[in-house]
């Protein structure tokens, strides 16, 4: 398994788990050291993947329920109340 395949497998592991998964657990599933997994997680995050680190392991944040939108607007100081 090359590095790209390993990172894809890490995505799958995190995607199917609703509980945090430790780096050691991921490492045993992809047959590398825990430190390699930590590096892969950093690369996945740098690539834009939203991975949360908890004291119990890594987890993908749950998607927001319903529709969420952000509206940005600018007001002059005299328009603010």
C-alpha distances in whole Angstrom, upper triangle without the diagonal:
4,7,8,6,6,10,10,10,12,14,15,15,18,19,20,22,25,25,24,21,20,18,18,17,14,13,14,12,8,9,10,14,16,17,13,13,17,16,14,16,19,17,17,21,21,20,23,21,24,22,25,25,27,28,26,23,22,23,23,27,29,30,34,36,38,39,38,40,41,44,45,49,51,54,57,58,62,60,58,59
4,6,5,6,9,10,11,12,14,15,16,19,20,21,23,26,26,24,21,21,18,19,19,15,14,16,14,11,11,11,14,16,16,12,13,16,14,12,15,17,14,15,19,19,18,20,19,22,21,24,24,27,28,27,23,21,23,23,27,29,30,33,36,38,38,38,39,39,43,43,47,49,52,55,56,59,58,56,58
4,5,5,6,9,10,10,12,14,15,17,18,20,21,24,24,22,19,19,16,17,17,14,13,15,14,10,12,10,13,14,13,10,10,13,11,8,12,13,11,11,15,15,14,17,16,19,18,21,21,24,25,24,21,19,20,20,24,26,27,31,34,36,36,35,36,36,40,40,43,45,49,51,53,56,54,53,54
4,5,5,6,9,10,11,13,14,16,16,19,20,23,24,22,20,20,17,19,19,15,15,17,15,12,14,13,16,17,16,13,12,14,12,9,12,13,10,10,14,14,12,15,14,18,17,20,21,24,26,25,21,19,20,19,22,25,25,29,31,33,33,32,33,34,37,38,41,43,47,49,51,54,52,51,52
4,5,5,6,9,10,11,12,14,15,17,19,22,23,21,19,19,17,18,17,14,14,15,13,10,12,13,16,16,17,13,13,15,14,11,13,16,13,12,16,17,15,17,16,19,18,21,22,24,26,25,21,19,19,19,22,24,25,29,31,33,33,33,34,35,39,39,43,45,49,52,53,56,54,53,54
4,5,5,6,9,10,10,12,14,16,17,20,20,18,16,16,13,14,14,10,10,12,10,7,9,9,12,13,13,10,9,12,11,8,11,13,12,11,15,16,15,17,15,17,16,19,19,21,23,21,18,16,17,17,21,23,24,28,31,33,33,33,34,35,38,39,43,45,49,51,53,56,54,52,53
4,5,5,6,9,10,11,12,14,16,18,19,17,15,15,13,15,14,11,11,14,12,9,12,12,13,13,13,10,8,11,10,6,8,10,9,7,11,12,11,13,11,14,13,16,16,19,21,20,16,14,15,14,18,20,21,25,28,30,30,29,31,31,35,35,39,41,45,48,49,52,50,48,50
4,5,5,6,9,10,10,13,15,18,19,17,15,17,15,17,16,12,13,15,13,10,14,14,16,16,17,14,12,14,14,10,11,13,12,9,13,14,12,14,11,14,14,17,18,21,23,21,18,15,15,14,18,19,20,24,26,28,28,28,30,31,34,35,39,41,45,48,49,52,50,48,50
4,5,5,6,9,10,11,13,16,17,16,13,14,13,14,13,9,11,12,9,7,11,12,15,15,16,13,11,14,14,11,11,15,14,12,15,17,15,16,14,16,14,17,18,20,22,20,16,14,14,14,18,19,21,24,27,29,30,30,32,33,36,38,41,44,47,50,52,54,52,50,52
4,5,5,6,8,10,11,14,14,13,10,11,10,12,11,7,9,11,9,8,11,12,13,12,14,11,8,11,12,8,8,12,11,9,12,15,14,14,11,13,11,14,14,16,18,16,13,10,11,11,15,17,19,22,25,28,28,28,30,31,34,35,39,42,45,48,49,52,50,48,49
4,6,5,6,9,10,13,14,13,11,13,13,15,14,10,13,15,12,11,15,15,17,16,17,14,11,13,14,10,9,12,12,8,11,14,12,12,9,11,10,13,14,17,19,17,14,11,10,9,13,14,16,19,22,24,25,24,26,28,31,32,36,39,42,45,46,49,47,45,46
4,5,5,6,9,12,13,13,12,14,14,16,13,11,13,15,11,11,15,16,18,17,19,17,14,16,17,13,13,16,15,12,15,17,16,16,12,13,12,15,16,18,21,18,15,12,11,11,14,15,16,20,22,24,25,26,28,30,33,35,38,41,45,48,49,52,49,47,48
4,5,6,6,10,11,10,8,11,11,13,10,7,11,12,9,10,13,14,16,15,17,15,12,14,16,13,12,16,16,13,15,18,17,17,14,14,12,14,15,16,18,15,12,10,10,10,14,15,17,21,23,25,27,27,29,31,34,36,40,43,46,49,50,53,50,48,49
4,6,5,8,9,8,7,10,11,13,11,9,12,14,12,13,16,16,17,15,17,16,12,13,15,13,10,14,15,12,13,16,16,15,11,11,9,10,12,13,15,13,10,7,6,6,10,11,14,17,20,23,24,24,26,27,31,33,36,39,42,45,46,49,47,44,45
4,6,8,10,11,10,14,15,17,14,12,16,17,14,15,19,19,21,19,20,19,15,17,18,15,13,16,17,13,14,18,16,15,11,11,10,12,14,16,18,16,13,11,8,7,10,10,12,15,17,20,21,22,24,26,30,31,35,38,41,44,46,48,46,44,44
4,7,9,11,10,14,15,17,14,12,16,16,14,15,19,20,21,20,22,21,17,19,21,18,16,19,20,16,18,21,20,19,15,15,13,15,16,17,19,16,14,12,10,9,12,12,14,17,18,21,23,24,27,29,32,34,38,41,44,47,49,51,48,46,47
4,5,7,7,11,13,15,12,11,15,16,13,15,19,20,20,18,21,20,16,17,20,18,15,19,20,17,18,21,21,19,16,14,12,13,14,14,16,13,11,10,8,8,11,11,14,17,18,22,24,24,27,29,33,34,38,41,44,47,48,50,48,45,46
4,7,9,13,15,17,14,14,18,19,17,19,22,23,23,20,23,23,19,19,22,20,17,20,22,18,18,22,22,20,16,14,12,12,13,13,15,12,11,10,7,8,9,8,12,14,16,19,22,22,25,27,31,33,36,39,42,45,46,48,46,43,43
4,6,10,13,14,12,13,16,17,16,18,21,21,21,18,21,21,17,18,21,19,16,19,21,19,19,22,23,21,17,15,12,11,11,10,12,9,8,8,7,9,10,11,14,17,18,22,24,24,27,29,32,34,38,40,43,46,46,49,47,44,44
4,7,10,12,10,11,14,15,15,17,19,19,18,15,17,18,14,14,17,16,13,16,18,16,16,20,20,19,16,14,10,9,8,7,9,6,5,5,5,8,10,12,15,18,20,24,25,25,27,29,32,34,37,40,42,45,45,48,46,43,44
4,7,8,7,7,10,11,11,13,15,15,15,12,15,15,11,12,15,14,12,15,17,15,16,19,20,19,16,15,11,11,9,9,10,7,5,5,6,10,13,14,18,21,23,26,28,27,30,31,35,36,40,42,45,48,48,51,49,46,47
4,5,5,6,9,10,11,13,14,13,12,9,12,13,10,10,14,13,11,14,17,16,16,19,20,20,17,16,12,12,9,9,9,6,4,6,9,13,15,18,21,24,26,30,31,30,33,33,37,38,41,43,46,49,49,52,50,48,48
4,5,5,6,9,10,10,12,10,9,5,8,9,6,7,10,10,9,12,14,14,15,17,19,19,16,16,12,12,10,11,11,9,6,7,11,14,17,19,22,25,28,31,33,31,34,34,38,38,42,44,47,49,50,53,51,48,49
4,5,5,6,9,10,10,9,8,5,9,10,8,9,13,13,12,15,17,17,18,21,22,23,20,20,16,16,13,14,13,11,9,11,14,17,20,22,26,29,31,34,36,35,37,38,41,42,46,48,50,53,53,56,55,52,53
4,5,5,6,9,10,10,10,8,12,12,10,12,15,14,13,17,18,17,19,22,22,23,20,19,16,16,14,14,14,11,9,10,13,16,19,21,24,27,29,33,34,34,36,37,41,42,45,48,51,53,54,57,55,52,53
4,5,5,6,8,9,9,8,11,10,7,10,12,11,10,14,15,14,16,19,19,20,17,17,14,15,14,15,15,12,10,10,12,14,17,20,22,26,28,31,33,32,34,35,39,40,44,46,49,52,52,55,53,51,52
4,5,5,6,5,6,5,8,8,6,9,11,11,11,14,15,15,17,20,20,21,19,20,16,17,16,17,17,15,12,12,15,17,21,23,26,29,32,35,36,35,37,38,42,42,46,48,51,54,54,58,56,53,54
4,6,5,7,8,8,12,11,10,13,15,14,15,18,19,19,21,23,24,25,22,22,19,20,18,19,19,16,14,15,17,19,23,25,28,31,33,36,38,37,40,41,44,45,49,51,54,57,58,61,59,56,57
4,6,8,10,11,14,12,10,14,16,14,15,18,18,17,20,23,22,23,20,21,18,20,19,19,20,17,14,14,16,18,21,23,26,29,31,34,36,35,38,39,43,44,48,50,53,56,57,60,58,55,56
4,6,9,10,12,10,9,13,14,11,13,16,16,15,18,20,20,22,19,20,18,20,19,20,21,19,16,15,17,18,22,24,26,30,32,35,36,36,38,39,42,43,47,49,52,55,56,59,57,55,56
4,7,9,12,10,10,13,14,13,15,18,18,18,21,23,23,25,22,23,21,22,21,22,22,20,17,17,20,22,25,27,30,33,36,38,40,39,41,42,45,46,50,52,55,58,59,62,60,58,59
4,7,8,6,7,11,11,11,13,15,16,16,19,20,21,23,21,22,20,21,19,21,21,19,17,17,19,21,25,27,30,33,36,39,39,39,40,41,44,45,48,50,54,56,57,60,59,56,57
4,5,5,7,9,10,11,13,15,16,17,19,20,21,23,21,22,19,20,18,19,19,18,15,16,19,21,25,27,30,33,36,39,40,39,40,41,44,45,48,50,53,55,56,59,58,55,56
4,5,5,6,9,10,11,13,14,15,17,19,20,21,19,20,16,17,14,16,15,14,12,12,16,19,22,25,27,30,33,36,37,36,38,38,41,42,45,47,50,52,53,56,55,52,53
4,5,5,6,9,10,11,13,14,15,17,18,20,19,19,17,17,15,16,16,16,13,14,17,19,22,26,28,31,34,37,38,36,38,37,41,41,44,46,49,51,51,55,53,51,52
4,5,5,6,9,10,11,12,14,15,16,19,17,19,16,17,16,18,18,18,15,14,17,19,22,25,27,31,34,37,37,36,37,37,40,40,44,45,49,51,52,55,54,51,53
4,5,5,6,9,10,10,12,14,15,17,15,16,13,14,13,15,16,15,11,11,14,15,19,22,24,27,30,33,34,32,34,34,38,38,41,43,46,49,50,53,51,49,50
4,5,5,6,9,10,11,12,14,16,14,14,12,12,10,13,14,14,11,10,13,15,18,21,23,26,30,32,33,31,33,33,36,36,39,41,44,46,47,50,49,46,48
4,5,5,6,9,10,11,12,15,14,15,13,14,13,16,17,17,14,13,16,17,20,23,25,28,31,34,34,32,33,33,36,36,39,41,44,46,47,50,49,47,48
4,5,5,6,9,10,10,13,11,13,11,14,13,16,18,18,14,12,14,15,18,21,23,26,29,31,32,30,31,31,35,35,38,40,43,46,47,50,48,46,48
4,5,5,6,9,10,11,9,10,8,10,10,13,15,15,11,9,11,11,14,18,19,22,26,28,29,27,28,28,32,32,35,37,41,43,44,47,45,43,45
4,5,5,6,9,10,9,11,9,11,11,14,16,17,14,11,13,14,16,20,21,24,27,29,29,27,28,28,31,31,34,36,39,41,42,45,44,42,43
4,5,5,6,9,9,11,11,13,14,18,20,20,16,14,15,15,17,21,22,24,28,30,29,28,28,28,31,31,34,36,39,42,43,46,44,43,44
4,5,5,7,6,8,8,11,13,16,19,19,15,12,13,12,14,17,18,21,24,26,26,25,25,26,29,29,33,35,38,41,42,45,43,41,43
4,5,5,5,6,6,9,11,15,17,18,15,11,12,11,13,16,17,19,23,25,24,23,23,23,26,26,30,32,35,37,38,42,40,38,40
4,5,7,9,10,13,14,18,21,21,18,15,16,15,16,19,20,22,26,27,26,24,24,24,26,26,29,31,34,37,38,41,40,38,40
4,6,9,11,14,16,20,23,23,19,16,16,14,16,19,19,21,25,26,25,23,23,23,26,26,29,31,35,37,39,42,40,39,41
4,6,9,12,15,18,22,22,19,15,15,12,13,16,15,18,21,23,21,20,20,20,23,23,26,28,32,35,36,39,37,36,37
4,6,10,12,16,19,19,16,12,11,9,10,13,13,16,19,21,21,19,20,20,24,24,28,30,34,37,38,41,39,37,39
4,7,10,13,17,17,14,10,9,6,7,10,11,13,17,19,19,17,18,19,22,23,27,29,32,35,36,39,37,35,36
4,7,10,13,13,10,7,6,5,7,10,12,15,18,21,21,20,21,22,25,26,30,32,35,38,39,42,40,37,38
4,6,10,11,8,6,5,6,7,10,13,15,18,21,22,20,22,22,25,26,30,32,35,37,38,41,39,36,37
4,7,8,6,5,7,9,10,13,16,18,21,25,25,24,25,25,29,29,33,35,37,40,40,43,41,39,39
4,5,5,6,8,10,11,14,17,19,22,25,26,25,27,27,30,31,34,36,39,41,41,44,42,39,40
4,6,8,11,14,15,17,21,22,25,28,30,28,30,30,34,34,38,39,42,44,44,47,45,42,42
4,7,9,13,14,16,20,22,24,28,30,28,31,31,35,36,39,41,44,46,46,49,47,44,44
4,7,10,12,15,18,21,24,27,28,27,30,30,34,35,38,40,43,45,46,49,47,44,44
4,7,10,13,16,18,21,24,26,24,27,27,31,32,35,37,40,43,43,46,45,42,43
4,6,9,12,15,18,21,22,21,24,25,28,30,33,36,39,41,42,45,43,40,41
4,6,9,12,15,18,19,18,20,22,25,27,31,33,36,39,40,43,40,38,39
4,6,9,12,15,16,15,18,19,22,24,28,30,33,36,37,40,37,35,35
4,6,9,12,14,13,17,18,22,24,28,31,34,37,38,40,37,35,35
4,6,9,10,10,13,16,19,22,25,29,31,35,36,38,35,33,34
4,6,8,7,11,13,17,19,23,26,29,32,33,35,32,30,30
4,7,8,12,15,18,21,24,28,30,34,35,36,33,31,31
4,6,10,13,16,20,23,26,28,32,33,35,31,30,30
4,7,10,13,16,19,23,25,29,31,32,29,27,28
4,7,10,13,17,20,23,26,28,29,26,24,25
4,7,10,13,17,19,23,25,26,23,22,23
4,6,10,13,16,20,21,23,20,19,20
4,7,10,13,17,19,20,17,16,18
4,7,10,14,16,18,15,14,17
4,7,10,13,15,12,11,14
4,7,10,12,9,10,13
4,6,8,6,6,10
4,5,5,7,10
4,5,6,9
4,6,8
4,7
4
